[in-house]
Amino acid sequence: MTTMTLSQTQTWVVAPTLTPTDWLPATLKSINDYLAGGSPEEILRWGVETFAPDLALATGFGPEGVVLLHLISHIAPETTIFYLDTDLLFPETYALRDELEARLGIKFTRVHSGLSLEAQAAEHGPELWARDPNLCCYLRKVEPLRKFLATKRAWVTGIRRDQTRQRANTGLVEWDLPNGLVKLNPLAAWINDQVWEHIRAHDLPFNKLHRQGYPSIGCWPCTRAVAPGEDPRAGRWAAFDKTECGIHLPTDAIVVPTEKVHG
């Protein structure tokens, strides 16, 4: 594929009525081949032109999210931009949310489980994250995400292939079977250095915890600083054999709660 300019992306259109059976491997390969070599901005613009207004951009306020928020603020700032509020995010994360909103002129949609920490403790015991993090993530992230995305046709994430082994085969465009819609990953082919180069080049704000040894930031009870030379995600669920909350697992590795979920 030759390098494309933004003006050329005006012709990048996929029929908006595609169903799950239309997104077969051959179709996905064709679209990924077509978009390969395009910049994240071009891929994101394709997503907006193809799926808006039924497109949502997810962010956990990591550096990848900051890049995508910067791009979408120039392409289509009216896009639905949401985050999963577990009630356990770091204060620094909430502060970054407010700073990005003011700086980029965008609005965030807060997606919440509707389950308070007190109600969760009453049903499953205190500090569920310390005993069964898979169930905690399911209740506070996976289930709310699925409910929210039920009204959308596509969503955008900031995951990259080099982040974890589960993400190594991430496509620019995928069919998200658990959530039943198209998933766009404009930064899939980028490496960490490219993300930070973009942030520095545009003087974008980022989570202050990144300067304190936190390369990957989730909920405060399940995130610790990492030592020099450690895997960047070693600080996530460090006491468990777990590297994903469950919202980005491949379809053959969907997290199933180990306890019965109420309702």
C-alpha positions as CSV (number, residue, x, y, z in Angstrom):
1,M,0.0,0.0,0.0
2,T,1.4,3.4,-0.9
3,T,1.5,6.2,1.6
4,M,-1.8,8.0,1.7
5,T,-2.6,11.7,2.4
6,L,-5.5,12.7,4.5
7,S,-7.3,13.9,1.5
8,Q,-7.2,10.4,0.0
9,T,-8.8,9.0,3.1
10,Q,-12.1,10.5,2.0
11,T,-12.5,7.4,-0.2
12,W,-11.9,4.9,2.6
13,V,-15.4,3.7,3.2
14,V,-16.7,0.4,4.5
15,A,-20.4,-0.3,4.3
16,P,-21.8,0.8,7.7
17,T,-24.3,-2.1,7.7
18,L,-21.7,-4.9,8.0
19,T,-22.7,-7.7,10.4
20,P,-20.6,-10.2,12.3
21,T,-20.7,-12.7,9.4
22,D,-19.4,-10.0,7.1
23,W,-16.3,-9.6,9.1
24,L,-14.8,-12.9,8.1
25,P,-11.0,-13.4,8.2
26,A,-10.7,-12.6,4.5
27,T,-12.6,-9.4,4.9
28,L,-10.5,-8.3,7.9
29,K,-7.3,-9.2,6.1
30,S,-8.3,-7.1,3.1
31,I,-9.1,-4.1,5.2
32,N,-6.0,-4.4,7.3
33,D,-3.9,-4.7,4.2
34,Y,-5.6,-1.6,2.8
35,L,-4.9,0.4,6.0
36,A,-1.4,-0.9,6.6
37,G,1.2,1.8,6.2
38,G,-1.3,4.5,7.1
39,S,-0.6,6.7,10.0
40,P,-2.7,6.5,13.2
41,E,-4.3,9.7,12.2
42,E,-5.4,8.3,8.9
43,I,-6.7,5.1,10.4
44,L,-8.6,7.1,13.0
45,R,-10.1,9.3,10.3
46,W,-11.1,6.2,8.4
47,G,-12.9,5.0,11.5
48,V,-14.7,8.2,12.0
49,E,-15.8,8.4,8.4
50,T,-17.0,4.8,8.4
51,F,-18.7,4.5,11.7
52,A,-19.6,7.9,13.1
53,P,-21.8,8.7,15.0
54,D,-21.8,5.2,16.3
55,L,-18.1,5.2,17.2
56,A,-16.6,5.4,20.7
57,L,-13.0,6.0,21.7
58,A,-12.0,4.3,25.0
59,T,-9.2,5.6,27.2
60,G,-7.6,4.6,30.4
61,F,-5.5,7.8,30.3
62,G,-2.3,6.1,29.5
63,P,0.2,7.7,27.1
64,E,-1.4,5.9,24.1
65,G,-4.7,7.3,25.1
66,V,-3.3,10.8,25.3
67,V,-2.0,10.4,21.7
68,L,-5.4,9.2,20.4
69,L,-7.3,12.0,22.3
70,H,-5.0,14.6,20.8
71,L,-5.7,13.2,17.3
72,I,-9.5,12.9,17.7
73,S,-9.6,16.4,19.1
74,H,-8.5,17.6,15.7
75,I,-10.4,15.1,13.5
76,A,-13.8,14.8,15.3
77,P,-13.9,16.2,18.8
78,E,-17.6,15.4,19.0
79,T,-16.8,11.7,19.0
80,T,-18.0,9.8,22.1
81,I,-14.9,9.5,24.4
82,F,-15.3,7.3,27.4
83,Y,-13.4,5.8,30.4
84,L,-14.2,3.0,32.8
85,D,-14.4,4.4,36.3
86,T,-13.8,1.7,38.8
87,D,-13.8,4.0,41.7
88,L,-10.3,2.9,42.3
89,L,-8.3,5.1,39.9
90,F,-5.3,7.0,41.2
91,P,-5.9,10.7,42.0
92,E,-3.3,11.5,39.4
93,T,-5.5,9.8,36.8
94,Y,-8.5,11.8,37.6
95,A,-6.4,15.0,37.6
96,L,-5.1,14.1,34.1
97,R,-8.7,13.5,32.9
98,D,-9.6,17.1,33.9
99,E,-6.4,18.5,32.4
100,L,-7.0,16.8,29.1
101,E,-10.6,17.9,28.9
102,A,-9.6,21.5,29.4
103,R,-6.6,21.4,27.1
104,L,-8.1,19.5,24.2
105,G,-11.7,20.8,24.4
106,I,-13.2,17.3,24.6
107,K,-15.7,15.8,26.9
108,F,-15.5,12.4,28.6
109,T,-18.3,10.0,29.2
110,R,-17.9,8.2,32.6
111,V,-18.9,4.5,32.4
112,H,-19.5,3.0,35.7
113,S,-20.8,-0.4,36.8
114,G,-23.4,1.0,39.1
115,L,-22.0,-1.2,41.8
116,S,-20.5,0.7,44.7
117,L,-17.4,-0.6,46.5
118,E,-19.5,-1.0,49.6
119,A,-22.1,-3.1,47.7
120,Q,-19.4,-5.2,46.1
121,A,-17.8,-5.9,49.5
122,A,-21.2,-6.8,51.0
123,E,-21.8,-9.4,48.2
124,H,-18.3,-10.7,47.6
125,G,-16.3,-9.8,50.7
126,P,-13.9,-6.9,51.3
127,E,-11.0,-6.1,48.9
128,L,-12.1,-8.5,46.2
129,W,-9.2,-7.3,44.0
130,A,-6.8,-8.9,46.5
131,R,-8.5,-12.3,46.3
132,D,-10.1,-12.6,42.9
133,P,-8.9,-9.8,40.6
134,N,-10.5,-11.5,37.6
135,L,-14.0,-11.2,39.2
136,C,-13.3,-7.6,40.3
137,C,-12.2,-6.6,36.8
138,Y,-15.2,-8.3,35.4
139,L,-17.6,-6.5,37.6
140,R,-16.1,-3.1,37.4
141,K,-14.7,-3.1,33.8
142,V,-15.7,-6.0,31.5
143,E,-19.4,-6.0,32.2
144,P,-19.9,-2.2,32.2
145,L,-17.9,-2.0,28.9
146,R,-20.1,-4.6,27.2
147,K,-23.3,-2.8,28.3
148,F,-22.0,0.5,27.0
149,L,-20.7,-0.8,23.7
150,A,-24.1,-2.5,23.0
151,T,-25.3,0.8,21.4
152,K,-22.1,1.3,19.2
153,R,-20.9,-0.1,15.9
154,A,-17.2,0.4,16.5
155,W,-14.8,1.4,19.2
156,V,-11.2,2.6,19.3
157,T,-8.5,1.5,21.6
158,G,-4.9,2.4,22.2
159,I,-3.5,-1.1,22.5
160,R,-0.1,-1.9,20.8
161,R,1.3,-5.2,19.7
162,D,4.4,-4.9,21.7
163,Q,2.7,-4.4,25.1
164,T,2.0,-8.0,25.9
165,R,2.2,-11.4,24.3
166,Q,-1.6,-11.5,24.2
167,R,-1.6,-8.4,22.0
168,A,1.2,-9.5,19.6
169,N,-1.3,-10.2,16.8
170,T,-3.5,-7.2,17.2
171,G,-4.9,-6.0,13.9
172,L,-5.6,-2.4,12.9
173,V,-9.2,-3.5,12.5
174,E,-10.7,-6.5,14.2
175,W,-14.1,-8.0,14.9
176,D,-14.6,-7.9,18.7
177,L,-16.6,-11.0,19.2
178,P,-17.3,-10.6,23.0
179,N,-18.7,-7.1,22.5
180,G,-20.2,-7.7,19.1
181,L,-18.8,-4.8,17.1
182,V,-15.7,-3.6,15.2
183,K,-12.6,-2.7,17.1
184,L,-10.0,-0.2,15.8
185,N,-6.5,-0.1,17.1
186,P,-4.7,2.8,15.3
187,L,-1.5,2.5,17.4
188,A,-1.2,-1.3,17.0
189,A,2.0,-1.0,15.0
190,W,3.6,1.7,17.1
191,I,6.3,1.1,19.7
192,N,6.6,2.9,23.0
193,D,9.2,5.4,21.8
194,Q,6.8,6.6,19.0
195,V,4.1,7.3,21.6
196,W,6.3,9.4,23.8
197,E,7.8,11.2,20.8
198,H,4.3,12.3,19.8
199,I,3.6,13.5,23.4
200,R,6.8,15.5,23.6
201,A,6.4,16.9,20.1
202,H,3.0,18.3,21.0
203,D,3.8,19.1,24.6
204,L,0.8,17.0,25.8
205,P,0.0,16.3,29.4
206,F,0.5,12.9,30.9
207,N,0.1,11.0,34.2
208,K,2.6,12.3,36.7
209,L,3.0,8.7,38.0
210,H,4.9,7.9,34.8
211,R,7.8,9.8,36.3
212,Q,7.7,7.8,39.5
213,G,8.2,4.3,38.0
214,Y,4.7,3.5,36.8
215,P,4.8,2.8,33.1
216,S,1.4,1.1,33.1
217,I,-1.3,2.5,35.4
218,G,-4.6,0.9,36.4
219,C,-6.4,0.8,39.7
220,W,-4.4,1.8,42.7
221,P,-4.7,-1.4,44.7
222,C,-3.5,-3.5,41.8
223,T,-0.7,-1.3,40.5
224,R,2.9,-0.8,41.8
225,A,6.0,0.9,40.5
226,V,8.4,-1.3,38.5
227,A,12.1,-1.5,39.0
228,P,14.5,-0.6,36.2
229,G,14.7,-3.4,33.7
230,E,11.4,-5.0,34.7
231,D,8.7,-5.6,32.2
232,P,6.6,-2.4,31.9
233,R,3.5,-4.3,32.9
234,A,5.1,-6.1,35.8
235,G,3.5,-3.7,38.2
236,R,-0.1,-4.7,37.2
237,W,-1.6,-7.4,39.4
238,A,1.9,-8.2,40.6
239,A,0.8,-10.9,43.0
240,F,-1.1,-12.8,40.4
241,D,-0.5,-14.6,37.1
242,K,-2.5,-11.8,35.3
243,T,-1.5,-9.1,32.8
244,E,-4.9,-8.2,31.4
245,C,-8.1,-6.9,33.0
246,G,-10.1,-8.8,30.4
247,I,-11.4,-6.1,28.1
248,H,-8.7,-6.8,25.5
249,L,-8.3,-10.5,25.7
250,P,-8.5,-12.5,22.4
251,T,-11.8,-14.2,21.8
252,D,-10.4,-17.6,22.8
253,A,-9.2,-16.3,26.2
254,I,-12.2,-14.5,27.5
255,V,-12.1,-14.1,31.3
256,V,-14.9,-16.0,33.1
257,P,-15.6,-15.0,36.7
258,T,-14.6,-17.6,39.3
259,E,-17.7,-16.7,41.4
260,K,-21.3,-16.4,40.4
261,V,-22.1,-12.8,39.4
262,H,-25.2,-11.5,41.1
263,G,-28.0,-11.0,38.6
